[in-house]
Amino acid sequence: MKKGIRPEYSWAAHIVILLFFFLSAAPAGCGIESSNSPQDEEIAEEEGITAPILRAPADGSTVTTPNLVLDWDDVSSASAFEVQLSTANDFATLELNREVTTSSFMFSDFVLNRGMHFWRVRAKDSEGAFSPWSTIFSFTMATTRTKGTSQAKIVSPEADTTIFKGGSIDCIGAMSDGSCSHVCLWEFGDMGTCEDNPSPLAVRFNEAGVYLLRFTAFAPEGGESSDELVLTVVDESPVPVSPDDGYTPAGRMVEFSWEPLQGADSYVLFIPGNVEADGLSYPVTGLSSEVIFTHPGEYCWCVYAIDSQGNLSACSPLRTITVP
């Protein structure tokens, strides 16, 4: 070969070599892949199983049933399903991870605590390949339960009870089977909690408002059960209707009346004494009372309401009458 003269095949050879190395080193996803790559086979398997469609409980629902059932549509090519439950919507930590062979799951041996839970399901075929995860549903468990059949119950007060500000109430909780081995906790909203207290527990409410009372019993073998109700505390007093302030009746019989008051179970008409007569108080179940005065003179009068727990309301505004 003479100096300065290149072989005729030089450029063609270089092009062939470069193309060979380019095809060999092409990264995944660049559009140049072998048609029988393992990734294609895995994708084909996954695409063969559709994700389950969740049915119940509906997304965002609130449930109270102790034996909750998760339900989803069956997948024709599935031989099993994987169910996951978590308190976090990213499923970073799991409360439950079960494989079942039917398109539903019942919480028969699992204590489902109060609060929000997220769940999802994926199908699995006979070859062990999984479908994508289903959409994520959430539900809120409004009550909790024990592993057994005994349930916590608030015996007193009754639901939707109203009492007057400054009044007290006896809180009584019990188990449905009468057992006494549970550790108990009372919660009174912003007022705080009382742990393992004897029953009845006397609680005074010095501020008006709406309180959520919750009684929780913790079983020795694990698990818990709760009951709750709403208590309303009002800061009001009866409003007098008649007679008007400064009224002078024609005789000595006077009828007193007042408006109804929320939370009142009965009333007390109170007439303080004067120099001529002793003070008088009249228990009244309705909204009026007739009084016959035996002595003339000027009298004050007012009304108190009594709630279902025996607490007195604030006194109504005072009015006066002059008995001839």
ChimeraX attribute file (.defattr): number of C-alpha atoms within 10 A of each C-alpha:
attribute: neighborCount
match mode: 1-to-1
recipient: residues
	/A:1	6
	/A:2	5
	/A:3	5
	/A:4	6
	/A:5	7
	/A:6	10
	/A:7	8
	/A:8	8
	/A:9	8
	/A:10	9
	/A:11	10
	/A:12	9
	/A:13	10
	/A:14	11
	/A:15	10
	/A:16	11
	/A:17	10
	/A:18	11
	/A:19	11
	/A:20	11
	/A:21	10
	/A:22	12
	/A:23	12
	/A:24	11
	/A:25	10
	/A:26	12
	/A:27	11
	/A:28	11
	/A:29	7
	/A:30	7
	/A:31	8
	/A:32	13
	/A:33	15
	/A:34	11
	/A:35	9
	/A:36	8
	/A:37	10
	/A:38	10
	/A:39	13
	/A:40	12
	/A:41	11
	/A:42	11
	/A:43	10
	/A:44	11
	/A:45	16
	/A:46	17
	/A:47	13
	/A:48	13
	/A:49	20
	/A:50	20
	/A:51	22
	/A:52	23
	/A:53	18
	/A:54	22
	/A:55	13
	/A:56	16
	/A:57	18
	/A:58	14
	/A:59	16
	/A:60	13
	/A:61	13
	/A:62	16
	/A:63	15
	/A:64	13
	/A:65	12
	/A:66	19
	/A:67	15
	/A:68	16
	/A:69	14
	/A:70	19
	/A:71	19
	/A:72	19
	/A:73	14
	/A:74	19
	/A:75	21
	/A:76	10
	/A:77	13
	/A:78	24
	/A:79	16
	/A:80	20
	/A:81	24
	/A:82	17
	/A:83	20
	/A:84	20
	/A:85	21
	/A:86	19
	/A:87	16
	/A:88	15
	/A:89	16
	/A:90	10
	/A:91	14
	/A:92	8
	/A:93	12
	/A:94	14
	/A:95	16
	/A:96	12
	/A:97	13
	/A:98	11
	/A:99	15
	/A:100	14
	/A:101	13
	/A:102	15
	/A:103	20
	/A:104	18
	/A:105	18
	/A:106	12
	/A:107	12
	/A:108	12
	/A:109	9
	/A:110	14
	/A:111	18
	/A:112	22
	/A:113	18
	/A:114	17
	/A:115	13
	/A:116	17
	/A:117	19
	/A:118	21
	/A:119	25
	/A:120	22
	/A:121	28
	/A:122	23
	/A:123	30
	/A:124	23
	/A:125	19
	/A:126	10
	/A:127	9
	/A:128	12
	/A:129	16
	/A:130	22
	/A:131	22
	/A:132	16
	/A:133	17
	/A:134	17
	/A:135	14
	/A:136	16
	/A:137	20
	/A:138	21
	/A:139	18
	/A:140	18
	/A:141	19
	/A:142	16
	/A:143	20
	/A:144	23
	/A:145	27
	/A:146	22
	/A:147	19
	/A:148	13
	/A:149	11
	/A:150	18
	/A:151	20
	/A:152	26
	/A:153	19
	/A:154	20
	/A:155	15
	/A:156	15
	/A:157	19
	/A:158	12
	/A:159	14
	/A:160	12
	/A:161	16
	/A:162	21
	/A:163	28
	/A:164	29
	/A:165	21
	/A:166	17
	/A:167	19
	/A:168	17
	/A:169	18
	/A:170	15
	/A:171	19
	/A:172	17
	/A:173	25
	/A:174	22
	/A:175	20
	/A:176	11
	/A:177	10
	/A:178	10
	/A:179	10
	/A:180	11
	/A:181	11
	/A:182	19
	/A:183	14
	/A:184	23
	/A:185	17
	/A:186	23
	/A:187	17
	/A:188	17
	/A:189	12
	/A:190	8
	/A:191	11
	/A:192	8
	/A:193	13
	/A:194	15
	/A:195	11
	/A:196	11
	/A:197	11
	/A:198	12
	/A:199	12
	/A:200	13
	/A:201	16
	/A:202	11
	/A:203	13
	/A:204	12
	/A:205	19
	/A:206	14
	/A:207	14
	/A:208	15
	/A:209	12
	/A:210	14
	/A:211	17
	/A:212	13
	/A:213	19
	/A:214	20
	/A:215	23
	/A:216	27
	/A:217	28
	/A:218	18
	/A:219	20
	/A:220	10
	/A:221	10
	/A:222	11
	/A:223	17
	/A:224	26
	/A:225	27
	/A:226	25
	/A:227	21
	/A:228	18
	/A:229	15
	/A:230	16
	/A:231	18
	/A:232	19
	/A:233	21
	/A:234	20
	/A:235	14
	/A:236	17
	/A:237	21
	/A:238	22
	/A:239	18
	/A:240	22
	/A:241	13
	/A:242	15
	/A:243	18
	/A:244	12
	/A:245	16
	/A:246	13
	/A:247	15
	/A:248	16
	/A:249	14
	/A:250	9
	/A:251	11
	/A:252	15
	/A:253	13
	/A:254	19
	/A:255	12
	/A:256	19
	/A:257	18
	/A:258	20
	/A:259	14
	/A:260	17
	/A:261	20
	/A:262	17
	/A:263	21
	/A:264	23
	/A:265	19
	/A:266	19
	/A:267	24
	/A:268	20
	/A:269	23
	/A:270	18
	/A:271	20
	/A:272	14
	/A:273	14
	/A:274	13
	/A:275	7
	/A:276	12
	/A:277	14
	/A:278	9
	/A:279	13
	/A:280	12
	/A:281	13
	/A:282	14
	/A:283	15
	/A:284	16
	/A:285	14
	/A:286	14
	/A:287	18
	/A:288	16
	/A:289	16
	/A:290	11
	/A:291	14
	/A:292	11
	/A:293	15
	/A:294	11
	/A:295	12
	/A:296	13
	/A:297	14
	/A:298	17
	/A:299	19
	/A:300	17
	/A:301	22
	/A:302	21
	/A:303	26
	/A:304	21
	/A:305	28
	/A:306	22
	/A:307	20
	/A:308	16
	/A:309	18
	/A:310	16
	/A:311	19
	/A:312	21
	/A:313	25
	/A:314	17
	/A:315	16
	/A:316	18
	/A:317	13
	/A:318	14
	/A:319	17
	/A:320	17
	/A:321	18
	/A:322	15
	/A:323	20
	/A:324	13
